[in-house]
Amino acid sequence: MRQFSACIEWLFAREGDDFADRIRLAHQAGLSAVEFWRWTNKDLDAVASAVAETGIAVSGLVAEPMIALTNPANKEAWLEGLRKSVTVAQRLGAPVLIAQAGDDLPEFSRAAQRAALVSAFSAGADVLKGSGVRVGLEPLNTRIDHVGYYLSSTVEGLDIVDEVGRPEIGIVYDIYHSAVMGERTEDVVGGRVDRIVHVHVADHPGRNDPGTGGIDLLNRLNWLSAHGYNGRVGLEYRPKTEDAEAVRAVVKSLTA
């Protein structure tokens, strides 16, 4: 049975002005998990209380600070933040921390930036070892949402993960970003489904509710499932319709 996670940065945001209330709303809508981005701007006591009250899982959050790991000078600051992020993830029971590569920096060659990423994630794996938490490096589209970002290719993201060669490090595979870049899931993921630690979905154009655009989300999810992915699917989209019934309809459409 496919399990879904509501990204409460966008979902339930209109009803839940209090961030922790979005967790309760997601639970009331029948979701088994939630996720969010930064933890440093959240009331973690309130979040932890809502999680305990509802029994809902936290599938992931962002590894902070969100700084360019393409710059080798940022490695130590990121590792210091990663240690704190791991502590937060453990407190909330989150198995995944989402990491961003950072921008493509003109002062460094592509090769030098890739080497900086491999170095940062290799050291990060040592921080993560034995913690029960994994980091997912996330490729993003550079055509619409993240112009100037270093890592727009799923294949390159997987290659970086393989170069690091540690089980603590994988990728977050965002089907929306991948589709915007013109990628076909079966071509870019291939036999490396086991490197995926989390999946995100949204439709295109608009990054809105699945079913409002042209991405074959269900077929792509079914392909991933058929090739071994059994983790949660994050509903990371800007909802056109905010109510719980609309979210339940999305879940149903992606489960068929």
C-alpha positions as CSV (number, residue, x, y, z in Angstrom):
1,M,0.0,0.0,0.0
2,R,1.5,3.3,-1.1
3,Q,2.1,5.7,1.8
4,F,1.9,9.5,1.4
5,S,3.4,12.4,3.3
6,A,1.8,15.9,3.3
7,C,4.3,18.8,2.8
8,I,2.7,21.1,5.3
9,E,4.6,24.1,4.1
10,W,1.9,24.3,1.4
11,L,-0.8,21.8,2.3
12,F,-3.3,22.9,5.0
13,A,-1.5,26.2,5.2
14,R,-4.7,28.3,4.8
15,E,-6.6,26.5,7.5
16,G,-3.7,26.0,9.8
17,D,-2.2,29.4,10.5
18,D,-0.6,27.8,13.6
19,F,2.0,25.5,12.0
20,A,1.5,22.7,14.4
21,D,-2.3,22.7,13.6
22,R,-1.4,21.7,10.1
23,I,-0.1,18.4,11.5
24,R,-3.5,17.8,13.1
25,L,-5.3,18.7,9.9
26,A,-3.2,16.3,7.9
27,H,-4.0,13.6,10.4
28,Q,-7.7,14.4,10.2
29,A,-7.5,14.1,6.4
30,G,-6.2,10.6,6.7
31,L,-2.5,11.2,6.0
32,S,-0.1,8.9,7.7
33,A,2.9,11.3,7.6
34,V,3.9,15.0,7.2
35,E,7.1,16.7,6.2
36,F,8.4,20.2,6.2
37,W,11.4,22.3,5.2
38,R,13.4,24.3,7.7
39,W,13.3,23.4,11.3
40,T,15.1,26.5,12.6
41,N,12.0,28.7,12.1
42,K,9.6,26.3,13.7
43,D,8.3,25.9,17.3
44,L,9.7,22.4,17.7
45,D,8.0,21.8,21.0
46,A,4.7,22.5,19.4
47,V,5.5,20.3,16.5
48,A,6.6,17.5,18.7
49,S,3.5,17.8,20.8
50,A,1.2,17.6,17.7
51,V,3.1,14.6,16.4
52,A,2.8,12.8,19.8
53,E,-0.9,13.8,20.0
54,T,-1.8,12.5,16.6
55,G,0.6,9.6,16.3
56,I,1.4,10.8,12.8
57,A,4.9,10.2,11.4
58,V,7.3,12.8,10.2
59,S,8.9,11.6,7.0
60,G,11.5,14.3,6.5
61,L,12.8,17.8,6.9
62,V,15.6,19.9,5.6
63,A,19.2,19.5,6.7
64,E,20.2,23.0,7.7
65,P,21.9,25.4,7.0
66,M,20.9,25.7,3.4
67,I,24.2,26.9,2.1
68,A,26.0,26.1,-1.2
69,L,27.9,22.8,-0.8
70,T,29.3,23.5,-4.2
71,N,31.6,25.9,-2.3
72,P,34.2,23.8,-0.3
73,A,34.5,26.7,2.2
74,N,31.0,25.8,3.5
75,K,31.6,22.2,4.3
76,E,32.4,22.6,8.0
77,A,29.5,25.0,8.7
78,W,27.2,22.5,7.0
79,L,28.5,19.6,9.0
80,E,28.0,21.5,12.2
81,G,24.4,22.2,11.2
82,L,23.9,18.6,10.1
83,R,24.7,17.4,13.6
84,K,22.0,19.6,15.0
85,S,19.6,18.6,12.2
86,V,20.2,14.9,13.0
87,T,19.2,15.6,16.6
88,V,16.0,17.2,15.5
89,A,15.2,14.4,13.1
90,Q,15.7,11.8,15.8
91,R,13.5,13.8,18.2
92,L,10.7,13.8,15.6
93,G,11.4,10.3,14.4
94,A,12.1,11.5,10.9
95,P,14.2,9.0,8.8
96,V,15.3,11.5,6.1
97,L,17.0,14.9,6.0
98,I,16.7,16.6,2.6
99,A,19.9,18.3,1.4
100,Q,20.4,20.8,-1.5
101,A,23.6,21.1,-3.5
102,G,23.6,24.8,-3.8
103,D,24.1,27.1,-6.8
104,D,26.4,26.5,-9.7
105,L,29.2,28.9,-8.8
106,P,31.1,30.6,-11.6
107,E,34.3,30.9,-9.6
108,F,34.6,27.1,-9.5
109,S,34.7,24.6,-12.3
110,R,31.9,22.0,-12.5
111,A,34.5,19.3,-11.6
112,A,35.6,21.3,-8.5
113,Q,32.0,21.8,-7.3
114,R,31.3,18.1,-7.8
115,A,34.4,17.2,-5.7
116,A,33.2,19.6,-3.0
117,L,29.8,17.9,-2.9
118,V,31.4,14.4,-2.7
119,S,33.6,15.6,0.1
120,A,30.8,17.2,2.1
121,F,28.5,14.2,1.8
122,S,31.3,11.7,2.5
123,A,31.9,13.6,5.8
124,G,28.2,13.9,6.4
125,A,27.9,10.1,6.2
126,D,30.2,9.9,9.1
127,V,28.0,12.2,11.1
128,L,24.9,10.1,10.1
129,K,26.4,6.7,10.8
130,G,24.4,4.8,13.4
131,S,21.8,7.6,13.8
132,G,19.0,6.0,11.9
133,V,18.8,9.1,9.7
134,R,19.7,9.3,6.0
135,V,20.4,12.3,3.8
136,G,18.8,12.7,0.4
137,L,20.5,15.0,-2.1
138,E,17.8,16.6,-4.2
139,P,18.2,17.4,-7.9
140,L,16.0,20.4,-8.8
141,N,14.8,21.9,-12.1
142,T,16.7,24.9,-13.5
143,R,14.1,25.8,-16.1
144,I,11.4,27.3,-13.9
145,D,11.9,27.1,-10.1
146,H,15.6,27.0,-9.4
147,V,17.5,28.9,-12.1
148,G,21.2,28.7,-11.3
149,Y,21.1,25.6,-9.2
150,Y,24.0,23.2,-9.7
151,L,22.2,19.9,-9.8
152,S,19.4,19.6,-12.3
153,S,20.2,16.0,-13.5
154,T,19.0,12.9,-11.7
155,V,21.7,10.9,-13.3
156,E,24.4,13.2,-12.0
157,G,22.8,13.2,-8.5
158,L,22.9,9.4,-8.5
159,D,26.5,9.4,-9.8
160,I,27.5,11.7,-6.9
161,V,25.7,9.3,-4.4
162,D,27.6,6.4,-6.0
163,E,30.9,8.2,-5.7
164,V,30.3,8.8,-2.0
165,G,29.4,5.1,-1.8
166,R,27.8,5.2,1.7
167,P,24.4,3.9,2.6
168,E,23.7,7.0,4.7
169,I,23.5,9.1,1.5
170,G,20.9,8.8,-1.2
171,I,18.8,11.1,-3.3
172,V,15.3,12.7,-3.1
173,Y,13.7,12.0,-6.4
174,D,11.2,14.7,-7.2
175,I,9.2,13.6,-10.1
176,Y,8.0,17.2,-10.8
177,H,11.5,18.6,-11.1
178,S,12.6,15.6,-13.2
179,A,9.7,15.9,-15.6
180,V,10.3,19.7,-16.0
181,M,13.9,18.8,-17.0
182,G,12.5,16.5,-19.7
183,E,13.6,13.3,-17.9
184,R,11.9,9.9,-18.1
185,T,12.0,8.1,-14.8
186,E,12.9,4.7,-16.2
187,D,15.8,6.3,-18.2
188,V,17.4,8.4,-15.4
189,V,16.8,6.1,-12.4
190,G,17.3,2.8,-14.2
191,G,18.7,0.1,-11.8
192,R,19.4,2.5,-9.0
193,V,16.0,2.8,-7.3
194,D,17.6,1.6,-4.0
195,R,19.5,5.0,-3.9
196,I,16.2,6.9,-3.5
197,V,15.4,7.8,0.1
198,H,12.3,9.8,-0.6
199,V,10.0,10.8,-3.5
200,H,8.1,14.1,-4.2
201,V,5.2,14.8,-6.6
202,A,3.5,17.8,-8.1
203,D,2.1,18.4,-11.5
204,H,3.2,20.6,-14.3
205,P,2.6,23.4,-15.3
206,G,2.1,25.3,-12.0
207,R,3.5,22.8,-9.5
208,N,-0.1,22.3,-8.4
209,D,-2.2,19.3,-7.4
210,P,-1.5,16.0,-9.2
211,G,-4.1,15.7,-11.9
212,T,-4.1,19.4,-12.9
213,G,-1.3,19.1,-15.4
214,G,0.4,16.8,-17.8
215,I,2.9,14.6,-15.9
216,D,2.1,10.9,-15.8
217,L,2.6,10.8,-12.1
218,L,0.8,7.5,-11.4
219,N,2.7,5.7,-14.1
220,R,6.0,7.0,-12.8
221,L,5.1,6.0,-9.2
222,N,4.0,2.6,-10.4
223,W,7.3,2.1,-12.2
224,L,9.3,3.1,-9.1
225,S,7.2,0.7,-6.9
226,A,7.6,-2.2,-9.5
227,H,11.4,-1.7,-9.3
228,G,11.6,-1.7,-5.5
229,Y,10.7,1.7,-4.1
230,N,8.5,1.3,-1.0
231,G,9.2,4.6,0.8
232,R,6.8,7.4,1.3
233,V,5.6,9.8,-1.5
234,G,5.7,13.4,-0.5
235,L,2.8,15.6,-1.6
236,E,4.9,18.7,-2.2
237,Y,2.6,20.8,-4.3
238,R,0.8,24.2,-4.2
239,P,-2.9,23.2,-3.8
240,K,-5.5,24.9,-6.0
241,T,-8.1,23.5,-3.6
242,E,-7.1,23.5,0.1
243,D,-9.7,21.3,1.8
244,A,-9.1,17.8,3.1
245,E,-11.4,16.2,0.5
246,A,-9.2,17.5,-2.3
247,V,-6.1,16.0,-0.7
248,R,-7.9,12.7,-0.2
249,A,-8.8,12.8,-3.9
250,V,-5.2,13.3,-4.9
251,V,-4.1,10.3,-2.7
252,K,-6.8,8.2,-4.3
253,S,-5.7,9.2,-7.8
254,L,-2.1,8.3,-7.1
255,T,-3.0,4.9,-5.5
256,A,-5.0,3.5,-8.4
